[in-house]
């Protein structure tokens, strides 16, 4: 077992990956159905899932910003593998999803990647590639800020990248678009939040009392988001998900709360070695789970349809989401075993041990 491993990172990776699956399966419960107790719970579940993407960026900021890497090393180690991953995943989803209707064309494929993701969930890879291109310069900023300056920077990100955009949405109070400074995108802000919370904040700040406060705040963000969505439904007669934004103020606040809770859990709870091994193993598979989950959802969604005929739709979709998660775990684990075996064979071949 790796000594001094920060298991709060693993907890957040696993949670974020599962919530991505929730985000891509849960909306069918309420989006085309009248208001009910089930739909209200489903809406709340939906807004819980919105913290997923922000958590990924927080984790990246916590693990990557403290490193010292040259521009060349960063681009070779971080950017090129992600570009390759984007091309490979785009090719798979372009050709093998059930929605595919036209024969493959290399020209059309290349143009489609440039113009739009071949599947909407791949937008994350586009954004991540840009952030990796900016990473060496973001490091220069983070490494040279005092703690007080860092707090001010994060507050500016929250104000311009998260709070101002939602004021018009919630309060119908228009703020000039000239306040929209491009640098203060909340996805960059999540990077800095992750670095600050994991690497700058003193451990004594993380307490059990703070967990209670964080839980209350997090639940409040979900309640408010659900209330606004239901209010709009009653006015408009349909679900107008204007708070469906992974960088909204409510989501940003919720992300900070969940990160705080994860850090406290890691501080006070020490699982057994076997549980640690299991957590780190599942955590190592999460990126692969993210890349494969849409394919699994599309291929096996009929299971959820059948389950919902016998169970409450919300219960059936939760069961289906757990199934998708662990099915993806199996797929990714098998792939890694095969890949590792092929590399070992390749190494034996080149060392002359296989003729």
MOSULMO-V200612 format. One record per residue. N is the residue number from 1. RES is the residue in three letters. PHI is phi in whole degrees, 0 to 359 (999 if undefined). PSI is psi as a letter, one per 20 degrees, with the letter a starting at -180 (NA if undefined). Layout:
n;res;phi;psi
N;RES;PHI;PSI
N;RES;PHI;PSI
This chain:
n;res;phi;psi
1;UNK;999;p
2;UNK;293;p
3;UNK;288;q
4;UNK;60;k
5;UNK;292;p
6;UNK;271;n
7;UNK;286;i
8;UNK;297;h
9;UNK;297;g
10;UNK;294;g
11;UNK;303;g
12;UNK;291;h
13;UNK;300;g
14;UNK;296;g
15;UNK;299;g
16;UNK;298;g
17;UNK;294;g
18;UNK;296;g
19;UNK;291;h
20;UNK;298;g
21;UNK;298;g
22;UNK;301;g
23;UNK;300;h
24;UNK;262;j
25;UNK;228;h
26;UNK;280;h
27;UNK;297;h
28;UNK;297;h
29;UNK;292;h
30;UNK;248;h
31;UNK;296;h
32;UNK;245;j
33;UNK;235;q
34;UNK;294;r
35;UNK;296;p
36;UNK;204;r
37;UNK;299;h
38;UNK;295;g
39;UNK;293;h
40;UNK;296;g
41;UNK;296;h
42;UNK;294;h
43;UNK;297;g
44;UNK;298;g
45;UNK;299;h
46;UNK;299;g
47;UNK;288;h
48;UNK;298;g
49;UNK;293;i
50;UNK;291;i
51;UNK;283;i
52;UNK;302;g
53;UNK;296;g
54;UNK;301;h
55;UNK;297;h
56;UNK;300;g
57;UNK;290;h
58;UNK;300;g
59;UNK;299;g
60;UNK;298;g
61;UNK;297;g
62;UNK;295;h
63;UNK;265;h
64;UNK;258;h
65;UNK;296;h
66;UNK;290;i
67;UNK;289;q
68;UNK;247;o
69;UNK;229;q
70;UNK;289;r
71;UNK;303;g
72;UNK;297;g
73;UNK;296;g
74;UNK;299;g
75;UNK;292;h
76;UNK;288;h
77;UNK;272;h
78;UNK;252;g
79;UNK;277;g
80;UNK;300;g
81;UNK;299;h
82;UNK;288;h
83;UNK;296;g
84;UNK;299;g
85;UNK;299;g
86;UNK;298;g
87;UNK;296;g
88;UNK;296;g
89;UNK;293;h
90;UNK;297;h
91;UNK;296;g
92;UNK;298;g
93;UNK;288;h
94;UNK;290;h
95;UNK;256;h
96;UNK;245;i
97;UNK;285;q
98;UNK;300;h
99;UNK;284;i
100;UNK;293;p
101;UNK;236;h
102;UNK;252;q
103;UNK;295;q
104;UNK;290;p
105;UNK;224;p
106;UNK;299;h
107;UNK;295;g
108;UNK;297;h
109;UNK;297;g
110;UNK;298;g
111;UNK;297;h
112;UNK;295;h
113;UNK;295;g
114;UNK;292;g
115;UNK;280;g
116;UNK;204;q
117;UNK;298;q
118;UNK;292;h
119;UNK;221;q
120;UNK;303;h
121;UNK;293;i
122;UNK;286;i
123;UNK;304;h
124;UNK;301;g
125;UNK;294;h
126;UNK;300;g
127;UNK;296;g
128;UNK;294;h
129;UNK;299;g
130;UNK;297;g
131;UNK;295;h
132;UNK;292;h
133;UNK;295;h
134;UNK;273;i
135;UNK;307;g
136;UNK;302;h
137;UNK;278;h
138;UNK;294;h
139;UNK;297;g
140;UNK;303;h
141;UNK;292;g
142;UNK;296;h
143;UNK;288;i
144;UNK;250;j
145;UNK;264;q
146;UNK;286;r
147;UNK;300;g
148;UNK;295;g
149;UNK;297;h
150;UNK;296;g
151;UNK;298;g
152;UNK;297;g
153;UNK;300;g
154;UNK;296;g
155;UNK;298;h
156;UNK;295;g
157;UNK;298;g
158;UNK;295;g
159;UNK;292;g
160;UNK;277;h
161;UNK;264;i
162;UNK;226;g
163;UNK;280;g
164;UNK;302;g
165;UNK;301;h
166;UNK;269;i
167;UNK;298;g
168;UNK;295;h
169;UNK;294;g
170;UNK;271;g
171;UNK;259;i
172;UNK;55;k
173;UNK;250;o
174;UNK;281;p
175;UNK;247;p
176;UNK;311;p
177;UNK;291;i
178;UNK;289;i
179;UNK;283;i
180;UNK;276;n
181;UNK;276;p
182;UNK;304;h
183;UNK;296;h
184;UNK;276;l
185;UNK;282;p
186;UNK;293;h
187;UNK;293;h
188;UNK;290;h
189;UNK;301;h
190;UNK;298;h
191;UNK;304;g
192;UNK;292;h
193;UNK;300;g
194;UNK;299;g
195;UNK;298;g
196;UNK;292;g
197;UNK;291;h
198;UNK;270;h
199;UNK;243;i
200;UNK;244;h
201;UNK;289;p
202;UNK;295;q
203;UNK;300;h
204;UNK;294;i
205;UNK;289;h
206;UNK;268;o
207;UNK;224;r
208;UNK;293;h
209;UNK;298;h
210;UNK;295;h
211;UNK;298;g
212;UNK;299;g
213;UNK;298;g
214;UNK;298;g
215;UNK;298;g
216;UNK;298;g
217;UNK;295;g
218;UNK;299;g
219;UNK;299;h
220;UNK;297;g
221;UNK;296;h
222;UNK;290;g
223;UNK;298;g
224;UNK;297;g
225;UNK;299;g
226;UNK;294;g
227;UNK;300;g
228;UNK;297;h
229;UNK;294;g
230;UNK;293;g
231;UNK;301;g
232;UNK;294;h
233;UNK;297;g
234;UNK;293;h
235;UNK;277;g
236;UNK;264;i
237;UNK;81;j
238;UNK;208;r
239;UNK;277;o
240;UNK;259;n
241;UNK;276;m
242;UNK;287;i
243;UNK;262;j
244;UNK;282;m
245;UNK;213;o
246;UNK;292;i
247;UNK;244;j
248;UNK;294;r
249;UNK;299;g
250;UNK;295;g
251;UNK;292;g
252;UNK;301;g
253;UNK;299;g
254;UNK;298;h
255;UNK;297;g
256;UNK;301;g
257;UNK;296;g
258;UNK;293;h
259;UNK;298;g
260;UNK;301;g
261;UNK;298;g
262;UNK;297;g
263;UNK;295;h
264;UNK;293;g
265;UNK;302;g
266;UNK;295;h
267;UNK;288;g
268;UNK;256;h
269;UNK;248;p
270;UNK;244;o
271;UNK;290;r
272;UNK;293;r
273;UNK;300;h
274;UNK;293;h
275;UNK;291;g
276;UNK;302;g
277;UNK;296;g
278;UNK;295;g
279;UNK;298;g
280;UNK;294;h
281;UNK;294;g
282;UNK;298;g
283;UNK;301;h
284;UNK;292;i
285;UNK;261;i
286;UNK;296;h
287;UNK;295;g
288;UNK;296;h
289;UNK;298;g
290;UNK;302;g
291;UNK;287;h
292;UNK;258;i
293;UNK;296;h
294;UNK;295;g
295;UNK;299;g
296;UNK;293;g
297;UNK;301;g
298;UNK;295;h
299;UNK;284;h
300;UNK;240;j
301;UNK;298;h
302;UNK;301;h
303;UNK;295;g
304;UNK;295;h
305;UNK;299;g
306;UNK;292;g
307;UNK;299;g
308;UNK;293;i
309;UNK;285;i
310;UNK;242;i
311;UNK;235;r
312;UNK;304;p
313;UNK;305;h
314;UNK;291;g
315;UNK;294;g
316;UNK;295;h
317;UNK;288;h
318;UNK;295;g
319;UNK;300;g
320;UNK;296;g
321;UNK;296;g
322;UNK;296;g
323;UNK;301;g
324;UNK;300;g
325;UNK;302;g
326;UNK;283;h
327;UNK;295;g
328;UNK;294;h
329;UNK;303;g
330;UNK;296;g
331;UNK;301;g
332;UNK;293;h
333;UNK;297;g
334;UNK;298;g
335;UNK;300;g
336;UNK;293;h
337;UNK;296;g
338;UNK;296;g
339;UNK;298;g
340;UNK;296;g
341;UNK;295;g
342;UNK;295;h
343;UNK;294;h
344;UNK;295;g
345;UNK;296;h
346;UNK;295;g
347;UNK;295;g
348;UNK;294;h
349;UNK;298;g
350;UNK;285;i
351;UNK;273;i
352;UNK;87;j
353;UNK;276;i
354;UNK;236;p
355;UNK;259;NA
